[in-house]
Amino acid sequence: FSVGKEPMRGVLAVVVALVARGDDELAPFTRRNKAQVATWARAAQKAPDLSEGATQHVLSLIDSIRGSLPCGALSAEELLARFEAETSVAELTHNLNASGVGPGTEVSVSVLESTEFLPTDWAMLYVGNKRCFDKDWIYEVENSGETEIYGFPAWEKTCPANSSQAAERPAYTALNTLRYDVGNPVFGDVSLVLDRRLPVILSPADTGYIEMTCRYDTMPSSYVKNCSAQIEPGTLSHFRHLLAASVNLFNSTKWLKTQLARSVPECEEQGFLGDFETSTYWEAVVAAPVVYSRHVRFVVAAFQALFGDDDDGARLVAWAAQHRLALVWAHSDQQAGLFVLARLLDPLSADFLLPNVSAPLAAGLDARRDTWRAAAALRANATATDRDWLALFEAFRAGLPPLASVRTLFAGACEDPARCFLATTPPARPWPPTDRDPPLLDDDTPAYLRRRRDEPPASCICYRDDRAEAAAW
């Protein structure tokens, strides 16, 4: 959901609000409710037929553009199958600004420190120092998108009557099909990557853009061109109809070409992604509370914005460690997809990971300390340029063990996607990927096949068992 919002006023406002509200008023935000269950159930029931019914149209759309793709030799059926496989491991990202200043979300590091769950915009009425007005068009747009597109129950007015009503509404994320290194950079310099086992409902576009353009005409999006497009939600398992809906909404096959080119391994394109690409993502809402200790998989932070920052940056590092979450640094800003390997795994995360990664990763602690100091000095230099930050990021990479250079998962890269969350190299396994471990092995099995679930491939970054269990829904 994309609308400009006022920034948070800092940790003091949050703490004062929390003390004033009390645990009883915040309790509804920590448990799933009937409205969320029913809304998810309707979407999950309708999505399979909608997805299957759109198959032939989607194949014809793919066939019309595949000649312009680097992997155009693949048939439309093959391209669709590969896109679906890669989407099955695409990250769910909730972006926020560490400082609380900027467009979109009002969640900041201060809010993260003061709560155990990810507040929705409606929850911020009870967590932060906010007020809701029924004639405020921002709240009208958000309320309309949630009721008219996703099907959440409507309230008597635009604003919720109490915290139990506010808790009915979802948390917003983006499905990172374009493999952005920092999730969706439009919404901030920190990305919380969420567990895909959460009940997630998909929209073919940002519902804020749809509502502002097609229903309210308050701040029309230049990307939504066709308001007559049919919009039906999908799920993480059934979404072919969203491909057709997105092409219709944006009135262009450029969107579909970019999606295939960036996600399918055989035709993976890297390079600059502009405003159109960052703004035409698939919105994904979570019909359940998001509790940090259970549902956040790992954290990505923008290197240039936060590394070497002894205020928000250091507090984010401490927050991730408190929740035993791996922390990844990305040099991205708006050019999130410019580099093939633009993520670095923080050595401070070593204690949370399996021994095959934790031991060598810990060897990078000295390089991390030195780079943090250099970043602090660069931050104090008023003449520092983007090129200076890129050079420091690459120097940081050079000082870390090779497995610290990580990237988003690819289908089949890891045999235990519930526990493994990043890959160090593109997958080398043949297509199609298997969805289960090899069968039980006997004594005659070659040694290179003797890989058990507790011994993941070296190309995967995986949590210890206790972290994986904590993440289960």
Order of alpha helices (4+ residues) and beta strands (2+ residues): alpha-alpha-alpha-alpha-alpha-beta-alpha-alpha-alpha-alpha-beta-beta-beta-alpha-beta-alpha-alpha-alpha-beta-alpha-beta-alpha-alpha-beta-beta-alpha-alpha-alpha-beta-beta-beta-alpha
